[in-house]
Amino acid sequence: MGRYFGTDGFRGEANINLTADHAYKVGRFLGCHFRELKIRSGRNENARIVIGKDTRRSSYMFEYALVAGLTASGADAYLLHVTTTPSVSYITRVDGFDCGIMISASHNPFCDNGIKLLNSNGEKAEDSLTDLVEDYLDGKCELPFATGENIGRTVDYVSGRNRYIGYLISLGVYSLRGYRIGLDCANGSAWSIAKAVFDALGAETCVINAKPDGLNINLNSGSTHIDSLREFVVSNGLDMGFAYDGDADRCLCVDEKGNVLTGDHILYVCGRYLRDKGQLDNNTVVTTVMSNLGLYKAFDSLGINYAKTAVGDRFVYEYMQQNGNRLGGEESGHIIFSKYATTGDGILTSLKMTEVMIASKKPMSRLCDGLVIYPQVLINVRVSDKTKVKSDSDVIEAVEAAEKSLGDGGRILVRESGTEPVIRIMVEAQNNEICREYAENVAAVIRSKGY
Protein backbone atom coordinates (compact mmCIF):
# COMPACT_ATOMS: atom_id res chain seq x y z
CA MET A 1 0.00 0.00 0.00
CA GLY A 2 1.04 3.60 -0.57
CA ARG A 3 1.23 6.52 1.81
CA TYR A 4 -2.37 7.55 1.14
CA PHE A 5 -3.89 5.04 -1.26
CA GLY A 6 -4.71 1.56 0.00
CA THR A 7 -6.22 -1.42 -1.79
CA ASP A 8 -9.47 0.46 -2.35
CA GLY A 9 -8.47 4.09 -2.78
CA PHE A 10 -7.61 6.96 -0.45
CA ARG A 11 -9.73 6.30 2.66
CA GLY A 12 -10.11 8.25 5.87
CA GLU A 13 -12.43 10.12 8.20
CA ALA A 14 -13.79 13.17 6.43
CA ASN A 15 -11.82 16.33 7.28
CA ILE A 16 -9.61 14.40 9.72
CA ASN A 17 -7.21 12.37 7.61
CA LEU A 18 -9.02 12.84 4.29
CA THR A 19 -9.75 16.52 3.74
CA ALA A 20 -11.22 18.75 1.07
CA ASP A 21 -7.68 20.00 0.44
CA HIS A 22 -6.58 16.44 -0.31
CA ALA A 23 -9.42 16.10 -2.82
CA TYR A 24 -8.55 19.44 -4.46
CA LYS A 25 -4.93 18.36 -4.85
CA VAL A 26 -5.92 14.96 -6.26
CA GLY A 27 -8.01 16.82 -8.83
CA ARG A 28 -5.16 19.23 -9.58
CA PHE A 29 -2.76 16.40 -10.26
CA LEU A 30 -5.11 14.30 -12.36
CA GLY A 31 -6.16 17.26 -14.48
CA CYS A 32 -2.55 18.22 -15.25
CA HIS A 33 -1.40 14.64 -15.72
CA PHE A 34 -4.04 13.61 -18.24
CA ARG A 35 -3.95 16.93 -20.11
CA GLU A 36 -0.19 16.54 -20.47
CA LEU A 37 -0.64 12.99 -21.80
CA LYS A 38 -3.02 14.33 -24.45
CA ILE A 39 -0.63 17.09 -25.47
CA ARG A 40 2.18 14.55 -25.81
CA SER A 41 0.00 12.48 -28.12
CA GLY A 42 -0.59 15.52 -30.32
CA ARG A 43 -4.03 16.52 -29.04
CA ASN A 44 -4.21 20.00 -27.53
CA GLU A 45 -7.43 19.40 -25.63
CA ASN A 46 -8.67 19.10 -22.09
CA ALA A 47 -8.69 15.80 -20.27
CA ARG A 48 -12.13 14.24 -19.66
CA ILE A 49 -12.72 12.78 -16.20
CA VAL A 50 -16.01 11.38 -14.89
CA ILE A 51 -17.00 11.48 -11.21
CA GLY A 52 -19.58 9.57 -9.18
CA LYS A 53 -20.36 9.71 -5.47
CA ASP A 54 -22.30 7.89 -2.79
CA THR A 55 -24.80 9.42 -0.37
CA ARG A 56 -22.49 10.50 2.47
CA ARG A 57 -22.83 14.11 3.50
CA SER A 58 -19.12 14.67 2.87
CA SER A 59 -19.33 13.29 -0.68
CA TYR A 60 -20.64 16.62 -1.94
CA MET A 61 -17.72 18.47 -0.37
CA PHE A 62 -15.20 16.11 -1.95
CA GLU A 63 -16.98 16.25 -5.30
CA TYR A 64 -16.78 20.02 -5.48
CA ALA A 65 -13.17 20.03 -4.28
CA LEU A 66 -12.20 17.50 -6.95
CA VAL A 67 -14.02 19.53 -9.62
CA ALA A 68 -12.18 22.71 -8.56
CA GLY A 69 -8.83 20.94 -8.83
CA LEU A 70 -9.63 19.27 -12.14
CA THR A 71 -10.95 22.36 -13.90
CA ALA A 72 -8.11 24.52 -12.56
CA SER A 73 -5.67 22.10 -14.18
CA GLY A 74 -7.32 21.86 -17.58
CA ALA A 75 -9.71 18.92 -17.27
CA ASP A 76 -13.43 18.74 -17.95
CA ALA A 77 -15.31 17.13 -15.06
CA TYR A 78 -18.39 15.07 -15.93
CA LEU A 79 -20.72 14.50 -12.97
CA LEU A 80 -22.77 11.33 -12.63
CA HIS A 81 -23.97 12.53 -9.20
CA VAL A 82 -25.09 9.82 -6.74
CA THR A 83 -24.35 6.51 -8.40
CA THR A 84 -22.59 3.19 -7.88
CA THR A 85 -18.90 2.35 -8.24
CA PRO A 86 -19.59 -0.16 -11.05
CA SER A 87 -21.55 2.49 -12.97
CA VAL A 88 -18.52 4.82 -12.88
CA SER A 89 -16.36 1.93 -14.08
CA TYR A 90 -18.78 1.17 -16.93
CA ILE A 91 -19.15 4.75 -18.10
CA THR A 92 -15.41 5.44 -17.88
CA ARG A 93 -14.80 2.49 -20.18
CA VAL A 94 -17.58 2.81 -22.74
CA ASP A 95 -17.58 6.61 -23.07
CA GLY A 96 -13.83 6.95 -23.51
CA PHE A 97 -12.93 8.94 -20.40
CA ASP A 98 -9.30 9.39 -19.45
CA CYS A 99 -10.03 8.53 -15.83
CA GLY A 100 -12.90 7.82 -13.47
CA ILE A 101 -13.29 8.85 -9.84
CA MET A 102 -15.66 7.36 -7.27
CA ILE A 103 -16.19 9.15 -3.97
CA SER A 104 -17.11 6.50 -1.42
CA ALA A 105 -15.94 4.58 1.62
CA SER A 106 -17.99 1.54 0.60
CA HIS A 107 -19.28 -0.27 3.71
CA ASN A 108 -17.75 2.14 6.24
CA PRO A 109 -19.89 4.49 8.40
CA PHE A 110 -20.94 7.90 7.09
CA CYS A 111 -18.12 9.80 8.82
CA ASP A 112 -15.56 8.06 6.61
CA ASN A 113 -15.09 8.65 2.92
CA GLY A 114 -12.73 7.76 0.11
CA ILE A 115 -11.45 8.67 -3.34
CA LYS A 116 -11.15 5.73 -5.69
CA LEU A 117 -9.38 6.16 -9.04
CA LEU A 118 -10.20 4.13 -12.16
CA ASN A 119 -8.18 3.94 -15.36
CA SER A 120 -9.61 4.39 -18.86
CA ASN A 121 -10.63 0.72 -18.93
CA GLY A 122 -12.74 1.15 -15.80
CA GLU A 123 -10.23 -0.82 -13.74
CA LYS A 124 -8.71 0.29 -10.45
CA ALA A 125 -5.87 2.67 -11.22
CA GLU A 126 -2.33 1.37 -11.42
CA ASP A 127 0.06 1.93 -8.53
CA SER A 128 2.25 3.96 -10.87
CA LEU A 129 -0.48 6.61 -11.08
CA THR A 130 -1.34 6.70 -7.38
CA ASP A 131 2.39 6.92 -6.57
CA LEU A 132 2.56 10.10 -8.63
CA VAL A 133 -0.54 11.51 -6.94
CA GLU A 134 1.03 10.80 -3.55
CA ASP A 135 4.22 12.60 -4.54
CA TYR A 136 2.18 15.71 -5.36
CA LEU A 137 0.25 15.42 -2.09
CA ASP A 138 3.60 15.37 -0.28
CA GLY A 139 4.78 18.51 -2.08
CA LYS A 140 7.42 16.81 -4.20
CA CYS A 141 6.38 18.59 -7.39
CA GLU A 142 4.65 21.75 -8.59
CA LEU A 143 1.93 22.00 -11.22
CA PRO A 144 0.89 24.84 -13.53
CA PHE A 145 -2.62 26.24 -13.57
CA ALA A 146 -4.65 26.20 -16.75
CA THR A 147 -5.44 29.63 -18.15
CA GLY A 148 -7.75 31.15 -20.73
CA GLU A 149 -9.62 28.69 -22.88
CA ASN A 150 -7.74 25.76 -21.32
CA ILE A 151 -9.56 26.10 -17.99
CA GLY A 152 -11.85 23.10 -17.62
CA ARG A 153 -15.62 23.00 -17.44
CA THR A 154 -18.18 21.00 -15.48
CA VAL A 155 -20.75 18.86 -17.32
CA ASP A 156 -23.92 17.36 -15.85
CA TYR A 157 -23.68 13.75 -16.99
CA VAL A 158 -26.67 12.07 -15.37
CA SER A 159 -27.38 10.58 -18.80
CA GLY A 160 -24.40 8.29 -18.26
CA ARG A 161 -25.96 6.86 -15.11
CA ASN A 162 -29.19 6.26 -17.02
CA ARG A 163 -27.32 4.40 -19.75
CA TYR A 164 -25.76 2.18 -17.12
CA ILE A 165 -29.25 1.33 -15.84
CA GLY A 166 -30.21 0.42 -19.40
CA TYR A 167 -27.12 -1.77 -19.68
CA LEU A 168 -28.06 -3.74 -16.56
CA ILE A 169 -31.60 -4.21 -17.84
CA SER A 170 -30.20 -5.56 -21.11
CA LEU A 171 -28.35 -8.26 -19.15
CA GLY A 172 -31.56 -9.67 -17.70
CA VAL A 173 -31.94 -13.02 -19.46
CA TYR A 174 -35.38 -13.85 -18.05
CA SER A 175 -38.49 -11.90 -17.17
CA LEU A 176 -38.90 -11.58 -13.40
CA ARG A 177 -42.66 -11.28 -13.62
CA GLY A 178 -44.30 -13.20 -10.80
CA TYR A 179 -41.28 -12.97 -8.47
CA ARG A 180 -41.32 -10.89 -5.31
CA ILE A 181 -37.85 -9.57 -4.63
CA GLY A 182 -36.56 -7.60 -1.66
CA LEU A 183 -33.75 -5.05 -1.99
CA ASP A 184 -31.77 -3.50 0.86
CA CYS A 185 -30.04 -0.46 -0.62
CA ALA A 186 -28.11 0.46 2.56
CA ASN A 187 -29.27 4.07 2.15
CA GLY A 188 -26.44 4.28 -0.34
CA SER A 189 -25.67 4.43 -4.04
CA ALA A 190 -28.09 1.68 -5.08
CA TRP A 191 -31.16 3.51 -3.81
CA SER A 192 -31.93 5.22 -7.15
CA ILE A 193 -30.76 2.41 -9.44
CA ALA A 194 -31.56 -1.09 -8.17
CA LYS A 195 -35.33 -0.78 -8.02
CA ALA A 196 -35.45 0.72 -11.51
CA VAL A 197 -33.64 -2.33 -12.90
CA PHE A 198 -35.80 -4.94 -11.20
CA ASP A 199 -39.02 -3.07 -11.95
CA ALA A 200 -38.09 -2.91 -15.63
CA LEU A 201 -37.60 -6.69 -15.67
CA GLY A 202 -41.09 -7.23 -14.26
CA ALA A 203 -40.40 -8.09 -10.63
CA GLU A 204 -42.58 -7.01 -7.75
CA THR A 205 -39.80 -5.07 -6.05
CA CYS A 206 -39.93 -4.36 -2.32
CA VAL A 207 -37.28 -1.97 -1.07
CA ILE A 208 -35.91 -1.09 2.37
CA ASN A 209 -33.24 1.38 3.44
CA ALA A 210 -33.62 3.58 0.38
CA LYS A 211 -34.05 6.95 2.06
CA PRO A 212 -30.54 8.38 2.37
CA ASP A 213 -30.08 11.50 4.48
CA GLY A 214 -26.30 11.79 4.30
CA LEU A 215 -25.82 10.24 7.74
CA ASN A 216 -27.52 6.84 7.54
CA ILE A 217 -25.50 5.09 4.81
CA ASN A 218 -24.81 1.48 5.96
CA LEU A 219 -26.45 2.26 9.32
CA ASN A 220 -27.92 -1.07 10.51
CA SER A 221 -28.56 -1.87 6.87
CA GLY A 222 -27.11 -3.36 3.73
CA SER A 223 -24.68 -6.21 3.22
CA THR A 224 -22.85 -5.61 6.52
CA HIS A 225 -26.10 -5.72 8.56
CA ILE A 226 -28.04 -8.45 6.82
CA ASP A 227 -30.54 -9.30 9.58
CA SER A 228 -32.96 -6.52 8.61
CA LEU A 229 -33.27 -7.98 5.11
CA ARG A 230 -33.65 -11.52 6.46
CA GLU A 231 -36.58 -10.43 8.59
CA PHE A 232 -38.07 -8.41 5.74
CA VAL A 233 -37.94 -11.33 3.27
CA VAL A 234 -39.49 -13.85 5.66
CA SER A 235 -42.17 -11.58 7.11
CA ASN A 236 -43.32 -10.49 3.65
CA GLY A 237 -43.13 -13.92 2.01
CA LEU A 238 -40.65 -12.80 -0.65
CA ASP A 239 -38.91 -15.17 -3.05
CA MET A 240 -35.46 -13.73 -2.32
CA GLY A 241 -33.63 -10.60 -1.21
CA PHE A 242 -30.43 -8.81 -2.13
CA ALA A 243 -28.39 -6.50 0.11
CA TYR A 244 -25.83 -4.01 -1.18
CA ASP A 245 -23.14 -1.94 0.50
CA GLY A 246 -22.72 1.82 0.34
CA ASP A 247 -21.38 1.99 -3.22
CA ALA A 248 -23.15 -1.18 -4.44
CA ASP A 249 -20.12 -3.10 -5.61
CA ARG A 250 -21.02 -5.86 -3.13
CA CYS A 251 -24.06 -8.10 -2.89
CA LEU A 252 -25.23 -10.69 -0.40
CA CYS A 253 -28.38 -12.76 -0.90
CA VAL A 254 -31.17 -13.98 1.35
CA ASP A 255 -33.25 -16.97 0.27
CA GLU A 256 -36.98 -17.36 0.83
CA LYS A 257 -36.35 -19.01 4.20
CA GLY A 258 -34.18 -16.17 5.49
CA ASN A 259 -30.84 -17.94 5.04
CA VAL A 260 -27.89 -15.76 4.06
CA LEU A 261 -25.90 -16.53 0.92
CA THR A 262 -22.44 -14.98 1.15
CA GLY A 263 -19.98 -14.34 -1.63
CA ASP A 264 -18.75 -17.92 -1.30
CA HIS A 265 -22.27 -19.24 -1.85
CA ILE A 266 -22.62 -17.00 -4.90
CA LEU A 267 -19.31 -18.21 -6.35
CA TYR A 268 -20.44 -21.81 -5.86
CA VAL A 269 -23.86 -21.24 -7.44
CA CYS A 270 -22.60 -19.25 -10.41
CA GLY A 271 -19.47 -21.37 -10.86
CA ARG A 272 -21.50 -24.57 -11.12
CA TYR A 273 -24.03 -22.90 -13.43
CA LEU A 274 -21.36 -21.58 -15.81
CA ARG A 275 -19.54 -24.94 -15.74
CA ASP A 276 -22.74 -26.78 -16.67
CA LYS A 277 -23.26 -24.38 -19.58
CA GLY A 278 -19.68 -24.82 -20.76
CA GLN A 279 -18.97 -21.14 -20.04
CA LEU A 280 -16.58 -21.36 -17.08
CA ASP A 281 -13.35 -20.33 -18.77
CA ASN A 282 -10.41 -22.54 -17.76
CA ASN A 283 -12.85 -24.42 -15.50
CA THR A 284 -11.60 -22.11 -12.72
CA VAL A 285 -13.17 -19.80 -10.14
CA VAL A 286 -10.90 -17.13 -8.64
CA THR A 287 -11.23 -16.63 -4.88
CA THR A 288 -9.26 -14.92 -2.11
CA VAL A 289 -7.56 -16.50 0.87
CA MET A 290 -10.63 -15.55 2.94
CA SER A 291 -12.95 -17.97 1.13
CA ASN A 292 -14.28 -20.83 3.21
CA LEU A 293 -12.76 -24.31 3.28
CA GLY A 294 -16.21 -25.66 2.53
CA LEU A 295 -16.24 -23.88 -0.80
CA TYR A 296 -13.01 -25.54 -1.87
CA LYS A 297 -14.23 -28.97 -0.80
CA ALA A 298 -17.43 -28.41 -2.79
CA PHE A 299 -15.47 -27.35 -5.87
CA ASP A 300 -13.27 -30.43 -5.49
CA SER A 301 -16.34 -32.65 -5.54
CA LEU A 302 -17.60 -30.91 -8.70
CA GLY A 303 -14.23 -31.06 -10.45
CA ILE A 304 -14.00 -27.25 -10.60
CA ASN A 305 -10.57 -25.70 -10.18
CA TYR A 306 -9.94 -22.62 -8.08
CA ALA A 307 -7.27 -20.00 -7.53
CA LYS A 308 -6.55 -17.99 -4.36
CA THR A 309 -5.39 -14.38 -4.34
CA ALA A 310 -4.68 -11.79 -1.66
CA VAL A 311 -7.77 -10.13 -0.17
CA GLY A 312 -9.18 -7.36 -2.35
CA ASP A 313 -11.28 -7.41 -5.50
CA ARG A 314 -8.42 -5.62 -7.25
CA PHE A 315 -6.22 -8.70 -6.84
CA VAL A 316 -9.02 -11.00 -7.94
CA TYR A 317 -9.57 -8.97 -11.10
CA GLU A 318 -5.87 -8.76 -11.90
CA TYR A 319 -5.56 -12.55 -11.65
CA MET A 320 -8.64 -13.00 -13.83
CA GLN A 321 -7.23 -10.68 -16.49
CA GLN A 322 -3.84 -12.35 -16.51
CA ASN A 323 -5.26 -15.87 -16.71
CA GLY A 324 -8.43 -15.44 -18.76
CA ASN A 325 -10.96 -16.29 -16.04
CA ARG A 326 -14.63 -15.40 -16.18
CA LEU A 327 -15.76 -15.60 -12.55
CA GLY A 328 -14.12 -14.50 -9.33
CA GLY A 329 -14.82 -12.74 -6.09
CA GLU A 330 -14.70 -12.43 -2.34
CA GLU A 331 -16.63 -13.90 0.55
CA SER A 332 -17.76 -10.37 1.39
CA GLY A 333 -19.81 -10.19 -1.80
CA HIS A 334 -17.51 -8.55 -4.34
CA ILE A 335 -18.29 -10.75 -7.35
CA ILE A 336 -16.72 -10.10 -10.74
CA PHE A 337 -18.21 -11.38 -13.98
CA SER A 338 -15.42 -10.37 -16.35
CA LYS A 339 -17.56 -10.76 -19.48
CA TYR A 340 -19.74 -7.89 -18.31
CA ALA A 341 -17.74 -5.73 -15.89
CA THR A 342 -14.25 -4.82 -14.74
CA THR A 343 -15.20 -4.50 -11.08
CA GLY A 344 -17.54 -6.06 -8.56
CA ASP A 345 -21.16 -5.11 -9.27
CA GLY A 346 -23.81 -5.88 -6.68
CA ILE A 347 -26.83 -5.33 -8.92
CA LEU A 348 -25.32 -7.40 -11.74
CA THR A 349 -24.65 -10.16 -9.20
CA SER A 350 -28.31 -10.04 -8.18
CA LEU A 351 -29.39 -10.46 -11.78
CA LYS A 352 -27.08 -13.43 -12.26
CA MET A 353 -28.43 -15.14 -9.16
CA THR A 354 -32.02 -14.72 -10.38
CA GLU A 355 -30.93 -16.09 -13.75
CA VAL A 356 -29.53 -19.26 -12.15
CA MET A 357 -32.65 -19.71 -10.03
CA ILE A 358 -35.05 -19.41 -12.95
CA ALA A 359 -32.92 -21.56 -15.25
CA SER A 360 -32.64 -24.32 -12.64
CA LYS A 361 -36.35 -24.13 -11.76
CA LYS A 362 -35.43 -24.27 -8.08
CA PRO A 363 -36.07 -21.88 -5.20
CA MET A 364 -33.10 -19.84 -3.99
CA SER A 365 -32.77 -22.12 -0.93
CA ARG A 366 -31.95 -25.13 -3.15
CA LEU A 367 -29.22 -23.53 -5.23
CA CYS A 368 -26.52 -24.26 -2.66
CA ASP A 369 -27.21 -27.98 -2.32
CA GLY A 370 -23.81 -29.67 -2.04
CA LEU A 371 -22.09 -26.78 -0.30
CA VAL A 372 -21.32 -27.08 3.42
CA ILE A 373 -19.77 -23.96 4.93
CA TYR A 374 -17.35 -24.44 7.83
CA PRO A 375 -18.03 -22.35 10.95
CA GLN A 376 -15.93 -19.20 10.88
CA VAL A 377 -15.06 -16.54 13.43
CA LEU A 378 -13.56 -13.20 12.44
CA ILE A 379 -12.12 -10.84 15.06
CA ASN A 380 -10.87 -7.36 14.22
CA VAL A 381 -8.27 -5.81 16.52
CA ARG A 382 -7.65 -2.07 16.12
CA VAL A 383 -3.96 -1.19 16.12
CA SER A 384 -1.80 1.83 15.33
CA ASP A 385 0.97 -0.10 13.57
CA LYS A 386 -0.16 -3.09 11.50
CA THR A 387 3.34 -3.89 10.25
CA LYS A 388 4.77 -4.34 13.75
CA VAL A 389 1.96 -6.72 14.69
CA LYS A 390 2.63 -9.04 11.75
CA SER A 391 6.37 -9.20 12.53
CA ASP A 392 6.05 -9.62 16.31
CA SER A 393 7.60 -12.94 17.43
CA ASP A 394 4.94 -13.61 20.09
CA VAL A 395 2.14 -13.07 17.60
CA ILE A 396 3.84 -15.35 15.07
CA GLU A 397 4.28 -18.02 17.74
CA ALA A 398 0.59 -17.82 18.72
CA VAL A 399 -0.51 -18.17 15.10
CA GLU A 400 1.81 -21.14 14.50
CA ALA A 401 0.50 -22.86 17.63
CA ALA A 402 -3.08 -22.44 16.41
CA GLU A 403 -2.18 -23.80 12.96
CA LYS A 404 -0.60 -26.88 14.49
CA SER A 405 -3.58 -27.57 16.75
CA LEU A 406 -6.15 -27.10 13.98
CA GLY A 407 -4.32 -29.38 11.53
CA ASP A 408 -6.34 -30.42 8.48
CA GLY A 409 -9.62 -29.78 10.30
CA GLY A 410 -9.40 -26.03 10.12
CA ARG A 411 -7.23 -23.02 9.45
CA ILE A 412 -6.26 -19.60 10.80
CA LEU A 413 -5.52 -16.48 8.77
CA VAL A 414 -4.13 -13.25 10.24
CA ARG A 415 -3.88 -10.28 7.91
CA GLU A 416 -3.79 -6.51 7.74
CA SER A 417 -6.93 -4.72 6.58
CA GLY A 418 -6.36 -2.78 3.39
CA THR A 419 -8.88 -0.09 4.30
CA GLU A 420 -8.89 0.22 8.11
CA PRO A 421 -6.32 0.34 10.97
CA VAL A 422 -7.11 -3.20 12.08
CA ILE A 423 -5.65 -6.69 12.09
CA ARG A 424 -8.18 -9.32 11.01
CA ILE A 425 -8.02 -12.77 12.63
CA MET A 426 -10.07 -15.45 10.89
CA VAL A 427 -10.42 -19.03 12.13
CA GLU A 428 -12.35 -21.89 10.52
CA ALA A 429 -12.97 -25.19 12.27
CA GLN A 430 -15.56 -27.89 12.99
CA ASN A 431 -17.54 -25.71 15.39
CA ASN A 432 -17.82 -22.12 16.57
CA GLU A 433 -16.39 -22.87 20.02
CA ILE A 434 -13.07 -24.03 18.56
CA CYS A 435 -13.01 -21.06 16.15
CA ARG A 436 -13.66 -18.59 18.94
CA GLU A 437 -11.04 -20.12 21.24
CA TYR A 438 -8.16 -19.89 18.76
CA ALA A 439 -9.17 -16.49 17.40
CA GLU A 440 -9.43 -15.00 20.89
CA ASN A 441 -6.05 -16.50 21.87
CA VAL A 442 -4.30 -14.69 19.03
CA ALA A 443 -6.31 -11.50 19.55
CA ALA A 444 -5.31 -11.44 23.22
CA VAL A 445 -1.62 -11.63 22.30
CA ILE A 446 -2.01 -8.74 19.84
CA ARG A 447 -3.90 -6.59 22.38
CA SER A 448 -1.28 -7.25 25.04
CA LYS A 449 1.39 -5.70 22.84
CA GLY A 450 -0.29 -2.30 22.75
CA TYR A 451 0.46 -1.63 19.10
N, C-alpha and C positions, 0 to 999 in steps of 0.2 A: 504494500500500500504506500501511497505518497504522503506528503506532509499534510495535505488537505483532502485529497480525493481518495476514498476507499473503494471497496468492491462495487459500491452502488452509488457513486457520486460523492459530492461534497456535502456531508451531513453535519448538522449541529443544532443546538437550541437557537431559535431565532433571536437575533440581536445580542446573543451571548458569545458563541463561538462561530456563528454564521451570521454575518451582518449585511445590511443593505450596501455597505461599502464594498464588501467582498463581491456581491452580485454585480455591482457597477463595474468593478475591475475585471471580473470574468467577461462581462459584455465588451468592455474596452479591448481586451486581448483578442477575443474571438473575432470581433469586427475587423480589427487591423490584420489579423493573421489570414483570414479568408479573403479579404480584399487584396492583400499582397499576393496570395496564390493566384488570384484571377489576373492581376496585372502581369505576373510572370508568365502566364499562359497566353498573353497577348490580348486579354479582354479588359479594357478599362471601364469596369462596371462595379457596382456595389455588390458585396456578398449578400446572400439571401439566407436568413436563419429563421426557423419556425420555433415558436414557443408554446408550450402547454403548461397548465398548472392544475393542482388539486384544490380542494375547498378550504384549506387552512387560511386563517385570517392573514398570516404573514405572506401567503403566496402572492397576494396583490402587490405588496411592498417589493418583494423580490422581482416580480415581473416588471414593474416600472423601472426599478434600478437596472436590470439587465437591458431593457429597451434603451434607457439613457446611455449606457455604455456602448451598446451596439451602434446606435445611430450616430453617436459622437465620433465613432471610429470608421464610419463609412459602410455600414451594413444596413440593409432593410430588414426590419423585424416584423414577421408575420405572426399574428396572435390567434391561436386556436381557442383561447380562453379556458374555462374549466373542461378538462378532457382527461383521457387515460394515457398512461405511458405508452401502451402499444399503439394508440392512435397517432401519437407524435412520431413513433418509429415508422409507421406505415406511410404517413404523409411526407416525412422527410425523404423516404426512399422513392415513392412514386411521383412526387412533384418536383424532384430534382433540386432539393435544397442542399446548401453546402454543409449544413449542420442542423441538428435539432437539440432543443433544450427542454427538459421536463423539470418543473419545480414541484418537488414532492419529497416527503420522508416516508413514503410507502405506508407501513403498518404502525409507525411510531405515533405517539400522542401529538395533539395539535401544536404544542409549544415547540416541537422540533420541525425542521424543514430541510430541504436538500436541493442541490442543483445537479442534475444528471445530464451528461453530454452524450449525444449520439452522432455518429459519423454519417456521411451521405448515403450509406446503405441502410440506415436505420439501426445500426448495431451500436453497442456501447463503445464510446470513443477509445481510441488506442492510448496506452500509457504515454506514448511519445507526445501526444497533444496535451494531456493533463499535466505532464511534467513541465511543459512550456508555460501553461497557465499558472502553475505553482511558482515558477521563477518570477513571473510578473507580479504575483501577489506578494512575493518576498522582496520586491523592489530591485530585482537584479537586471531589469531592463526598462527603457523608457519608450513610449509610443507616441507617434504624432496624432494630432486631432485632424479629422476630416474638415474641410472648409468648402465654402461655396456650394456648388451643385453636387459635391461628393458627400455632403452630410446625408445620413440615411433617413428613411421614412418609416412610419409605422403603418401596417396594413391589417385591417380586420379580416381574419381568415377563417371565420366560423364555417364557411363552405367546406373547408378541408375536413373538419370534424364530421360534417354531414355526409361527406363521401365515404369516410371510414365506416359510418353506420351502414351505408348502402353496401359496402364491401362485406361486412359481417353477415348481413342478410343474404347476400348472394352465396355464402358458404353453407347456408342451411339446406341440407340434402332432402329432408323430409318436412312436410307440414306438421306443425305442432298442435293442430286443431284437436280439441278433446283432451288435451293435457293441462293440468293445473300445476303451475310452476311458481315456486317461491324464490324471491331474490332479496338478498341482504346486501345493500349497496354501501354499507359502512359509513353513510353520510359523507361519501367521498366522490371520486371522479366518475364512478359508474352510475351515479344517480340520474343523470340526464341521457344516458346512452343505453344501458342494459334493457330497460323496459321497452324502449322503442324497438329494439331488435326482436325481442321475444313476441311482442304484440304483432309485429309485421309478419312473423312466421305462424301466427294463428293461435298462439297459446293464450290461456287464461292466466295472466300474469299478476301475481300478488306480491307486492313490494313492501319491505320494511327498511327502516333506517335510510330514508331517501329525502331527508329534510335538513341539509347541511346549514349550519349557522356560523361556520368558521371556527368553532370551538369543539364541536362534537364528532369530528372525524375519528373513526375507529373506537369511539367511546362505547364500551360494552356492546360492540357490534362488529360485523364483518368476520373475516376468516380467522382472526385471532381471538374472537369471542363467539364461538359457534353455537353456544347453547340457546341463544335467543332464536336462531333460525330453526334449530331442532324442535323447539317447542312450537314455533309457528307452523311448521310443516305438519306435525302430528295433530295439533289442535284444529287445523283447518282442513285436514284430510287431503293434503296436496300429494301429487305424484312424486315430487322431488323438490329440492331446493339448492340454490347455489349462493355461496358467500364470497364476496370479494374483499380485497384490502383497499387502503386509501387511494392508490393509483390504479387499481384494477388490473395489475399484471399477475395477480394470484387468484386462484379459485379453489375452494373446497366444496364438497358436495354433501348433501344430506339425503338419504333415501326415504322412501315413504314410511318407514318404521322409525325414523329419527336417528338412524345410525350415521356416523360421520365417515365420509370417504376422503382420506387425505390424498396428498400428491402421489404417494406410493400406490394407493388403490387405483388412482386414475391412470398411472403408468401401466399397471397390470391390465386394467380393462382395455385401454387403447392399444397397448402393445399386442395383446392377444388378438384383438379385432383386426389390426393392420396385418399381423402375421397370417391370419386366416384368409385375408383378402389378397395375400401375396404382395403387400405394399409396405412391409417393414424392411426398409433398406438395410442390407447387411445382416438381417435377422438380429438386430442389436438395439437395445434400449439404453440410453445414456442416463446414468443416475449420479448422485453425489455420495460421498462417504456417509452422509446422514441417513440414507435410505435404510429401511428395516431389513433385518436378516430374513424375515418371512417372505419379503418380495423376491429376494434372490433364490430362495428355495423353491418358490412357486415358478419362477422363470426356468430354473433347472428342470423342473418336472415337465414343463412345456417345450423344452428344447430351445428356448430363447436366450440368446447371449446378452450380456450386459457389460457396460463400462462404468467405472467410478471416477469422478473428478473431485476436485476441491469444492467446498461449499460456495455457492454463488451461481446464479443462472448465467452469468457471463462466461464462467468456465465450462458450463454445460454446452452453451452455444458454440464456443470456440472448438470444443472437441467434435461437436456434430459437424461443423463446417470443414474441419480438417479431415474427417473420416467418412463424410457422406452419409450421415445418419438422419433419420426423419423424425424420430421421437426422443425427447429427453426432458428431464425436469428434476424438481426437488420435492422432498416430502412436504415442504411448506405450501406447495400449491403452484409454484412457478412451473408451468408446463409449456414446452416449446414444440410446436408443430412446424418444422422448418420449411415445409412446402408452402405454408401460408404466412409465416411471420418470422421476424428475426429476433423476437423477444418473447418472454412469457406473456400470454394474453388470457386473462380470466374469462372474458365473455366468449372468446373463441373456444376455450376449453369446455365451457358449459355446452356450447353447441355440439361439440364432438361427443360429449357424454350422452346427450339426448339422441344423437345419431346412432351410437352403439346400442342404446336401449331399444330404440324402435326397430333397428335392423335385426336384433336378436329376439325380438318379441318377448322380452322378459322385463319384469319390474326392475327398478334400480337396485333393489336389495339382492337380486340374484346375479348381478353382473360380476361380483367378486367371489363367486363360488370357486374354491380351489386355492384361495389366498388366506393364509393364517398369519396374522401380524403378531410378532413377539411383543410382550409388554416392554414399555420403554419409559424411562424417567429422564427428564432433562432439567438440570439445575443451572441457573445463571448466577455467577458470582461477579459483582461489580468490583473492578480494580482500577488503579490509576496507571499501572504499567503492565500491559499484557505480555510483553516480551520477557520480562523478568520472571513472571509466573511460569511460562513454558520452559524456561531453562533452569528453574530451581531444582536442586538435587532431591529435596524431600518430596516435592510434587511428583517428580519423575518416578521416584521409588514407590509412592502410593499408587500411581497409575499402573506400574509394572506388577505390583502385588495383586491389584484387582484383575488384571489381564490373566495372570497365572491361575487365580482362583476360579474365574469364569470358564476358562478353557474353551472347548468347542460349543458349549451351551449358551454362550452369550458374548458380549463384547463391550468395551468402553472406549469412548472417543472424547478427548479433551482438545478444544480448539479455541482460537481467538475469534470473537465476532468481527465481521468486516464492517459493521455499521454502528456498533455501540461499544462503550468501554467495559466489556464484560468477557469473562471466560465461560464458555459453555461446556458443561459436563453431561455427556449422554451415555446411559447404560441400558443395554438390552439383555434380558435374561428370561428364565422360564416363568417368573412371576414378579409382581410389582415390589414385593418385600425385598427380594434379592437386589433388584434394580436400585431401590431407594437406599439400601444399606451401603452399596459400593459407591454410589454417587455422592452420598452424604459424607462418606469417609474422605474422599478426595476433596470435596468442597471445604471440609473442616480444615484440612491441611493448608489449602489456599488462603482461607480467611485468617488462619493463625499467623500468616506471614506479613499481613498488613500492607500488601502491595496496593 
